[in-house]
Amino acid sequence: MKKFISGILIAGSCLFAQNTNVNLQITNSTIGVYAESGITQNNIKARGFFLYNDNSNKNNFFLLGVKAEGNLIGVNIQNIKFSLIADFVHTKDNTAIPLGFGVFSYIPNLNIPVFVRAEAEYAPKVLSFDNADRFSRFDVNVGYSPITNAEIFAGYRNLSFNHNYNSALYIGLGYNF
């Protein structure tokens, strides 16, 4: 529980930064808190994610990393924002440093602001430590922005160290400021 509260405090500290996104992801057995905050004017963001896993061994998931997006990585396609990701991930018995990419876009030609966000990461054996031989993460969500800075969404997440750690559909809500 202390780790969950510390994750919420870290996410709360992002409230005072610029270009920040905080969201909450809920399933029937997990609660995830995600925070992302701009650390430079050039679209570099620090990010963190804490997944509280309500199982008997309390094997929670932590993610800390950076994301470079948009014009900074040299890819600029109208209405689509691409990003490169480098993270540090950890559970009780596994650690890895995955690299990956992400994409974000609002769906064009709709009367309501609907977005699609996806990320994929992978760490081979050379970037996996402790008991992990590899790590992979895939996360995609589709959401709606009812007001300018708020979002509600549904998504699918798959986290895997050697075997499936967490694969779940989730719902969430977030706020951008």
C-alpha distance (Angstrom), angle and dihedral (degrees) to the residues before:
residue distance angle dihedral
M1 . . .
K2 3.82 . .
K3 3.80 89.8 .
F4 3.81 91.4 50.1
I5 3.81 91.6 51.4
S6 3.81 91.4 47.0
G7 3.82 88.5 52.0
I8 3.78 90.2 53.5
L9 3.82 90.6 48.5
I10 3.81 91.1 51.7
A11 3.78 90.1 49.2
G12 3.80 89.6 47.7
S13 3.79 91.8 53.0
C14 3.80 87.8 61.1
L15 3.80 87.4 66.0
F16 3.79 89.1 82.6
A17 3.82 96.1 49.4
Q18 3.79 127.3 86.1
N19 3.81 125.3 -106.1
T20 3.81 94.5 17.5
N21 3.81 132.8 165.4
V22 3.80 122.1 -168.6
N23 3.78 123.1 178.7
L24 3.77 142.2 169.5
Q25 3.84 122.0 -140.2
I26 3.81 119.3 -163.2
T27 3.83 133.2 -169.3
N28 3.79 130.1 162.9
S29 3.85 91.4 -90.1
T30 3.83 106.7 20.4
I31 3.78 140.5 52.9
G32 3.80 118.7 -160.9
V33 3.80 127.0 -165.1
Y34 3.82 116.0 -164.1
A35 3.81 126.9 -174.8
E36 3.78 129.5 178.3
S37 3.78 125.4 178.7
G38 3.80 135.3 180.0
I39 3.80 112.2 -113.9
T40 3.80 97.9 179.0
Q41 3.78 138.0 24.9
N42 3.84 89.0 -113.1
N43 3.82 99.0 74.6
I44 3.81 97.7 -93.3
K45 3.80 111.2 142.5
A46 3.80 134.1 -170.4
R47 3.78 113.0 -141.8
G48 3.76 140.9 -173.5
F49 3.78 136.8 -176.7
F50 3.80 130.3 -171.9
L51 3.81 119.9 -169.6
Y52 3.79 114.4 -165.7
N53 3.79 106.0 -154.0
D54 3.80 113.0 -158.9
N55 3.80 97.3 -150.1
S56 3.78 130.9 122.0
N57 3.83 96.9 -96.1
K58 3.85 95.7 45.5
N59 3.80 91.7 -132.5
N60 3.81 98.4 172.7
F61 3.82 124.8 -174.4
F62 3.82 125.2 -127.7
L63 3.82 128.9 -170.0
L64 3.82 127.8 -175.8
G65 3.77 122.4 171.2
V66 3.77 153.6 117.2
K67 3.77 132.7 -95.7
A68 3.81 128.0 -160.1
E69 3.78 114.2 -163.0
G70 3.78 147.0 173.0
N71 3.79 121.4 2.9
L72 3.81 90.9 -2.3
I73 3.81 91.8 75.6
G74 3.81 94.4 42.8
V75 3.80 97.2 -112.6
N76 3.77 114.7 115.2
I77 3.80 119.2 165.5
Q78 3.78 118.0 163.6
N79 3.82 112.9 -94.0
I80 3.84 93.5 -2.5
K81 3.80 122.5 97.7
F82 3.82 116.5 -160.6
S83 3.80 123.9 -165.8
L84 3.80 140.8 -171.4
I85 3.80 117.5 -140.1
A86 3.82 135.8 -159.0
D87 3.80 116.8 -180.0
F88 3.79 143.6 170.8
V89 3.83 111.6 -138.6
H90 3.78 128.6 -173.0
T91 3.79 142.9 177.4
K92 3.79 128.6 171.8
D93 3.83 93.5 -80.0
N94 3.82 104.5 16.4
T95 3.80 138.0 61.8
A96 3.81 131.3 176.2
I97 3.79 143.2 164.9
P98 3.81 104.8 -140.2
L99 3.79 126.9 -173.0
G100 3.77 122.8 -153.4
F101 3.76 151.9 137.4
G102 3.77 138.2 -108.3
V103 3.78 139.5 -161.1
F104 3.82 132.0 -158.6
S105 3.79 129.7 -177.3
Y106 3.76 142.5 153.4
I107 3.80 111.9 -124.1
P108 3.82 106.6 -110.1
N109 3.80 126.3 -129.9
L110 3.79 96.3 28.0
N111 3.79 123.3 123.3
I112 3.80 90.8 -137.9
P113 3.84 126.6 55.7
V114 3.83 103.7 -105.0
F115 3.81 118.4 168.3
V116 3.80 137.9 -167.9
R117 3.80 120.6 -150.8
A118 3.82 124.9 -178.5
E119 3.81 136.9 170.7
A120 3.80 133.2 -178.3
E121 3.81 127.7 -173.3
Y122 3.78 136.6 175.9
A123 3.80 136.4 -173.1
P124 3.82 118.0 -170.4
K125 3.81 123.1 -152.2
V126 3.82 92.9 -80.3
L127 3.85 90.4 59.7
S128 3.83 95.6 41.0
F129 3.81 124.2 87.2
D130 3.81 142.7 -177.8
N131 3.82 107.2 21.9
A132 3.82 94.9 -20.0
D133 3.80 120.6 109.6
R134 3.80 92.1 178.3
F135 3.79 141.6 -9.4
S136 3.79 132.4 -149.4
R137 3.79 132.8 177.5
F138 3.78 130.6 -173.1
D139 3.79 123.0 178.5
V140 3.79 128.6 171.4
N141 3.78 129.8 169.1
V142 3.78 138.4 174.5
G143 3.75 119.9 -154.2
Y144 3.74 150.3 164.9
S145 3.80 129.7 -128.8
P146 3.83 106.1 -142.9
I147 3.81 90.0 -179.5
T148 3.79 131.3 16.3
N149 3.81 99.2 -89.3
A150 3.81 103.6 23.8
E151 3.79 130.0 81.5
I152 3.78 138.8 -173.4
F153 3.78 119.0 -165.8
A154 3.79 148.9 165.7
G155 3.76 122.7 -142.5
Y156 3.76 151.8 162.1
R157 3.81 124.8 -122.6
N158 3.82 129.8 -171.3
L159 3.83 119.7 -174.3
S160 3.79 118.3 178.9
F161 3.82 134.3 -178.9
N162 3.85 107.3 176.4
H163 3.82 85.2 -43.3
N164 3.78 134.8 20.9
Y165 3.82 111.0 -60.5
N166 3.82 98.1 174.1
S167 3.78 131.1 -5.8
A168 3.78 114.1 171.1
L169 3.76 149.0 142.6
Y170 3.80 111.2 -124.8
I171 3.78 142.8 -179.5
G172 3.75 124.2 -142.0
L173 3.73 150.7 171.3
G174 3.76 130.1 -148.7
Y175 3.75 146.5 175.9
N176 3.81 130.8 -141.9
F177 3.80 121.9 -156.1
